Amino acid sequence: MFGCFGGVMVALKYVIVGVVVVVVVAAALVLLPTLHQAPVQYVGSPSGYEAFVPNGQTVNYNGQTDPVGNLILNNGNTIHDVVWNGQYASTIINNHNQIDQLNSQFVGQTDPVNNQQYVNLQDLYAIEGPAPIKLETINGQTYYVIEANKINPGDIAGFYTYDKWVSNFVAAMNKQGTIPARLPGNSPVFQWTNTTGTVAYQTLQYKSLIGSIGGGYVLELPNGTIIPYGVTTSPISTSFNNFIVPQQVYNASS
């Protein structure tokens, strides 16, 4: 017979003597791995992109305030209750707060170019290659902690897009044939009376108000779909140059 102790299965042997039941625990407690001793594991693909998506919450971990969110893997799977610990933790918190403040200012207002309502934008932090994570218990809750100091700084970059398109954005980054491009200032995309047109123009507005982010870019998928996005100036890396400073200009008819 098997029982569960601290999330670890252990064999239990029951010896009945008269009416007395003796329980023998076959696994010694010293052999049970604790969450704080859990080894770092790498999740994702060596040739793909994973993305940490902060949700605005923070936790104190080893004396540092860290952002909490989800980790979207290159295959589309999502790991919840994820903490980003190490390099760029405070930067991610600041970036998210800035975008959240702009959302509070813009959402509910009307885009003057296409006359549509502004929408919530969301920041995300792409990792080129697998992400190092481990299980930890923080304030009584189990989290997956990204050990960011184990990631090459050149393999991290920040982006933002419509919050409902974040998973699609990560999928597009990982899709062969996706082309990053920039929108010219007179692009008819800004006049499209749909969410695509709104987000494209909204990233330009956010760019003009916050010097730490840029906007006016799109990912063009092989089927012709485009996903507008912006970038953060930190974290940033030249290995993401094709996304950060696209060489191609997206031209579209109205």
C-alpha positions as CSV (number, residue, x, y, z in Angstrom):
1,M,0.0,0.0,0.0
2,F,1.2,3.5,-0.7
3,G,0.6,6.9,1.0
4,C,1.6,10.4,0.2
5,F,3.8,12.5,2.4
6,G,4.8,16.0,1.4
7,G,4.0,15.2,-2.2
8,V,6.2,12.1,-2.2
9,M,4.8,8.6,-2.4
10,V,6.1,6.3,0.3
11,A,5.4,2.6,1.0
12,L,3.4,1.8,4.1
13,K,3.4,-1.7,5.6
14,Y,0.6,-2.5,8.0
15,V,1.2,-5.3,10.6
16,I,-1.9,-6.2,12.6
17,V,-1.4,-7.7,16.1
18,G,-4.7,-8.3,17.7
19,V,-6.5,-5.0,17.5
20,V,-3.3,-3.0,17.3
21,V,-2.2,-1.7,13.9
22,V,1.4,-0.9,13.5
23,V,2.4,1.4,10.7
24,V,5.9,1.0,9.4
25,V,7.1,3.9,7.2
26,A,9.4,2.3,4.6
27,A,10.9,5.6,3.4
28,A,13.0,7.4,5.9
29,L,12.2,11.1,6.3
30,V,15.8,12.1,5.7
31,L,15.4,10.7,2.2
32,L,12.5,12.9,1.3
33,P,13.6,15.7,-0.9
34,T,12.5,19.1,0.3
35,L,11.4,21.8,-2.1
36,H,14.3,24.1,-1.0
37,Q,16.7,21.4,-2.1
38,A,15.0,20.7,-5.4
39,P,17.5,20.8,-8.3
40,V,17.3,23.2,-11.1
41,Q,15.7,21.8,-14.2
42,Y,15.5,23.3,-17.7
43,V,12.2,23.5,-19.5
44,G,11.6,24.5,-23.1
45,S,13.5,24.0,-26.3
46,P,17.2,24.8,-26.9
47,S,16.2,26.3,-30.3
48,G,13.0,28.0,-29.2
49,Y,11.6,30.9,-27.2
50,E,9.9,30.7,-23.8
51,A,8.3,33.8,-22.2
52,F,7.7,34.9,-18.6
53,V,4.4,36.9,-18.3
54,P,4.1,38.9,-15.1
55,N,0.7,39.3,-13.5
56,G,1.4,42.3,-11.2
57,Q,2.0,40.2,-8.0
58,T,5.3,40.0,-6.2
59,V,6.8,37.8,-3.5
60,N,9.8,38.2,-1.2
61,Y,12.2,35.5,-1.9
62,N,15.6,35.3,-0.2
63,G,15.3,39.0,0.7
64,Q,14.5,40.1,-2.9
65,T,11.2,41.3,-4.2
66,D,10.4,39.2,-7.3
67,P,7.6,39.3,-9.9
68,V,5.1,36.5,-10.2
69,G,3.4,35.3,-13.3
70,N,3.2,32.5,-15.9
71,L,5.8,30.8,-18.1
72,I,4.7,30.1,-21.7
73,L,6.8,27.4,-23.3
74,N,7.8,27.2,-26.9
75,N,5.2,24.4,-27.4
76,G,2.4,26.5,-26.1
77,N,2.1,24.8,-22.7
78,T,1.9,27.2,-19.7
79,I,3.4,26.8,-16.2
80,H,1.5,28.8,-13.6
81,D,2.7,30.3,-10.3
82,V,6.1,31.2,-11.6
83,V,8.6,33.6,-9.9
84,W,11.3,35.4,-11.7
85,N,14.4,35.6,-9.4
86,G,17.7,37.2,-10.2
87,Q,18.8,39.6,-12.9
88,Y,16.1,42.0,-14.2
89,A,13.6,41.2,-11.5
90,S,13.2,44.8,-10.5
91,T,13.3,46.0,-14.1
92,I,10.4,43.6,-14.9
93,I,8.4,44.9,-12.0
94,N,9.0,48.5,-13.1
95,N,8.2,47.8,-16.7
96,H,5.0,46.1,-15.8
97,N,3.9,48.9,-13.4
98,Q,4.5,51.5,-16.2
99,I,2.4,49.6,-18.7
100,D,-0.3,48.9,-16.1
101,Q,-0.4,52.7,-15.4
102,L,-0.8,53.5,-19.1
103,N,-3.5,50.9,-19.4
104,S,-5.4,52.6,-16.5
105,Q,-5.0,55.9,-18.5
106,F,-5.9,54.6,-21.9
107,V,-8.4,51.8,-21.6
108,G,-11.9,53.2,-21.8
109,Q,-10.7,56.0,-24.1
110,T,-11.1,56.0,-27.9
111,D,-8.3,55.6,-30.4
112,P,-8.6,58.9,-32.4
113,V,-7.4,57.3,-35.6
114,N,-9.8,54.3,-36.0
115,N,-12.4,55.3,-33.4
116,Q,-12.1,52.0,-31.5
117,Q,-11.7,51.5,-27.8
118,Y,-8.2,51.1,-26.5
119,V,-7.4,47.7,-24.9
120,N,-5.1,46.3,-22.2
121,L,-1.6,45.7,-23.2
122,Q,0.7,43.1,-21.5
123,D,4.4,42.8,-21.1
124,L,6.3,39.6,-21.5
125,Y,10.0,38.6,-21.3
126,A,11.3,36.2,-23.9
127,I,14.1,33.7,-23.1
128,E,16.0,32.2,-26.0
129,G,16.5,28.6,-25.2
130,P,15.3,26.6,-22.2
131,A,14.5,28.3,-18.8
132,P,16.1,27.1,-15.6
133,I,13.4,26.6,-12.9
134,K,13.1,24.8,-9.6
135,L,10.3,24.2,-7.1
136,E,10.3,26.4,-3.9
137,T,7.9,26.9,-1.1
138,I,7.5,30.7,-0.4
139,N,5.1,31.8,2.3
140,G,3.5,28.4,2.4
141,Q,2.8,28.3,-1.4
142,T,4.6,26.3,-4.0
143,Y,6.1,28.2,-6.9
144,Y,8.3,27.5,-9.9
145,V,11.3,29.8,-9.6
146,I,13.1,30.9,-12.7
147,E,16.8,31.1,-11.8
148,A,17.4,34.1,-14.0
149,N,21.1,34.5,-13.1
150,K,21.7,31.2,-14.8
151,I,20.4,32.7,-18.1
152,N,22.8,34.5,-20.4
153,P,21.8,38.2,-20.3
154,G,22.0,38.1,-24.1
155,D,19.2,35.6,-24.2
156,I,16.5,37.8,-22.6
157,A,14.4,40.6,-24.1
158,G,11.2,42.3,-23.2
159,F,8.1,42.9,-25.4
160,Y,4.5,43.9,-25.0
161,T,1.3,43.4,-27.0
162,Y,-2.5,43.0,-26.5
163,D,-3.0,40.9,-23.3
164,K,-5.2,38.3,-25.2
165,W,-2.6,37.8,-27.8
166,V,0.4,37.0,-25.6
167,S,0.2,33.2,-26.2
168,N,-0.2,33.9,-30.0
169,F,2.8,36.2,-29.9
170,V,5.0,33.6,-28.3
171,A,3.7,31.0,-30.8
172,A,4.5,33.4,-33.6
173,M,8.0,33.9,-32.4
174,N,8.5,30.1,-32.5
175,K,6.8,29.6,-35.9
176,Q,9.1,29.1,-38.8
177,G,8.4,31.8,-41.5
178,T,7.3,34.5,-39.1
179,I,8.7,37.9,-40.2
180,P,9.2,40.8,-37.8
181,A,8.6,44.2,-39.4
182,R,8.1,47.8,-38.6
183,L,5.2,50.0,-39.5
184,P,5.8,53.2,-41.4
185,G,4.3,56.3,-39.8
186,N,1.6,56.6,-42.5
187,S,0.7,52.9,-42.4
188,P,-2.9,52.1,-43.2
189,V,-2.8,49.5,-40.4
190,F,-3.4,52.3,-37.9
191,Q,-6.7,53.0,-39.5
192,W,-8.0,49.5,-39.5
193,T,-11.2,49.4,-37.5
194,N,-10.3,46.3,-35.5
195,T,-8.1,45.4,-32.5
196,T,-5.1,45.0,-34.8
197,G,-5.3,48.6,-35.8
198,T,-5.9,49.8,-32.3
199,V,-3.0,47.9,-30.7
200,A,-0.6,49.1,-33.5
201,Y,-1.5,52.7,-32.8
202,Q,-1.6,52.2,-29.0
203,T,2.0,50.9,-28.9
204,L,3.1,54.1,-30.6
205,Q,1.2,56.1,-27.9
206,Y,2.9,54.2,-25.1
207,K,6.2,54.6,-26.8
208,S,5.8,58.4,-26.9
209,L,4.9,58.5,-23.2
210,I,7.5,56.1,-21.8
211,G,11.1,56.4,-22.9
212,S,11.8,52.8,-21.7
213,I,9.7,51.2,-24.4
214,G,9.3,51.3,-28.1
215,G,6.4,50.5,-30.4
216,G,5.1,50.3,-34.0
217,Y,6.2,46.7,-34.9
218,V,4.4,43.7,-36.1
219,L,5.0,39.9,-36.4
220,E,3.8,38.8,-39.8
221,L,2.8,35.1,-39.8
222,P,3.1,32.9,-43.0
223,N,-0.7,33.1,-43.4
224,G,-0.6,36.9,-43.5
225,T,-1.9,37.5,-40.0
226,I,0.0,40.3,-38.1
227,I,0.4,40.8,-34.4
228,P,1.4,44.4,-33.4
229,Y,3.9,44.7,-30.5
230,G,6.3,47.0,-28.8
231,V,9.7,46.4,-27.1
232,T,11.2,47.4,-23.8
233,T,14.7,49.0,-23.7
234,S,15.6,46.7,-20.8
235,P,16.1,43.8,-20.8
236,I,17.3,43.9,-24.4
237,S,19.8,42.0,-26.4
238,T,21.4,42.1,-29.8
239,S,20.5,38.4,-30.3
240,F,16.9,39.6,-30.6
241,N,17.7,42.3,-33.1
242,N,15.4,40.9,-35.7
243,F,12.5,41.5,-33.3
244,I,13.8,44.7,-31.8
245,V,15.0,46.6,-34.9
246,P,13.2,44.8,-37.8
247,Q,14.8,45.5,-41.1
248,Q,11.6,44.8,-43.1
249,V,8.8,47.4,-43.5
250,Y,5.3,46.1,-43.4
251,N,3.2,47.5,-46.2
252,A,-0.5,46.9,-46.3
253,S,-3.4,48.2,-48.3
254,S,-6.2,49.9,-46.5
